[in-house]
Amino acid sequence: MGQTTSKTAEISAVLRDEILRGQYRAGERLPSERDLSARFESNRGAVREALKKLEQMGLADINPGGVRVVPVEEASLDVLGYVMDLEERPDARLVAQIYEVFGALLSRSARKAVETASDEDLERMQEYLRAILDAANDPEHSQIAWRKLGYLFAYINDNLVIRLILNGLKTQFLERILRLGLAVHMDRERASRIVEDVLDGLLKRDADAVANGLTSHFELVSEAVTNALAHSAVGEE
């Protein structure tokens, strides 16, 4: 059982990366179970399970006539981390897109949360923002406080979907960025001003000011991280 599970994981990982690298085009049929069994020196049961894993990720469509590749754009969020892992350094454009989505998601969530939050909820938001200001020179602790703030917005909105997406982005993206050990140089003064503006917006229950501040924050972070990626790539040449 353990050997079959291991073989299934190996087959699905290889085929997954080949699909993500474009070795199989969208709509193209994957090799038959028999051919894949021969290639990976495995039984057809392990191959079948591997293909099911690809289907669960949204990368393949299993039909009686065979297995066809699905466009990556139609895959699930689960493939995001694997796309980032294709190269030693993730594509800067992809990173910018993720931060854009992250910022838009939290900004929208924050706007609604500020409008409906209790006084106690607002105090907790302020507490997290002050923690962010205190951790201005400590990216890891600052990120923890931002994450708590995002979860609080989703909790106030009673929005399970946002919480699940945040969890997915955390494991698929944020943790990978941290592991890269990039030398991220962010304009700390500008970052602090943005947080102070968000804090001021909270005190006034100005939902638009809070949402706009969050958008500005993620634009700043995106710029800093993508610049760090570009510099690290140049340094390796």
Residue, then its C-alpha position, 0 to 999 in steps of 0.5 A: m500500500g505504501q509503495t503504491t501511494s509513493k508511486t502515485a505521488e511520484i507519477s502525479a508530481v512528474l505529470r503535474d510539472e510537465i503540464l505546468r511547464g507546457q509540455y502538454r498543451a491544453g486539450e491534448r490527450l495524456p498518454s494512455e494508462r498502459d504507456l504511463s505504466a511502462r514509463f514509470e514502471s508501475n501498475r495501472g492502479a497507481v497511474r489511475e490514482a495519479l490521474k485522479k489527483l491531476e483531475q482534483m487539481g483541475l489540471a486534467d479531465i478524465n473521460p472514457g476516451g482518455v485524459r485531456v489536459v485542462p488549461v492552467e487558468e481553469a485549475s484550482l488554487d492548489v497549483l499556485g505553489y507548484v507554479m512558483d516552484l517551477e523555477e528557483r525564483p518565482d516569476a515576478r509578474l506572478v508574484a505581483q498578481i498574487y499581491e494584487v489579488f490579496g490586496a483587493l480581497l482584504s480591502r473589500s473584506a475590510r470595508k464591510a468589516v469596518e461598517t459592521a464591526s462592534d466597538e470591541d472588534l474595532e479595538r482589536m483591529q487597532e491593536y493589530l495595526r499598532a503591532i504592525l507599527d511596532a514591528a516595522n523593522d521585523p517583517e516576520h512579526s509584521q506579517i503575522a499581525w497582518r494575517k491576524l488582521g485579515y482573519l479578523f476582517a473575515y471573522i467579522n464578515d462571517n465569510l468562510v470563503i475568504r478565510l479559506i482563500l487566505n489559508g490557501l494563499k498563506t501556505q501556497f504563497l506567503e510561506r514560500i516567499l519567506r523561505l526565499g530569504l529575499a533582501v526586501h527593502m521597503d520604504r518603512e516611512r511610507a509603510s508606517r504612514i499608510v498604517e497610520d492612515v488606516l488606523d486613523g480611518l478605523l478611529k473615524r469608522d471611515a471604511d473607504a479610508v481603511a480599504n484604500g489604505l490596505t490597497s496602498h499597503f499591498e501595492l507597496v509590498s508588491e513593489a518591494v518584493t518584485n524588486a527584491l526578486a529582480h535583484s536576486a536574479v541579477g546577483e545569480e547571473 
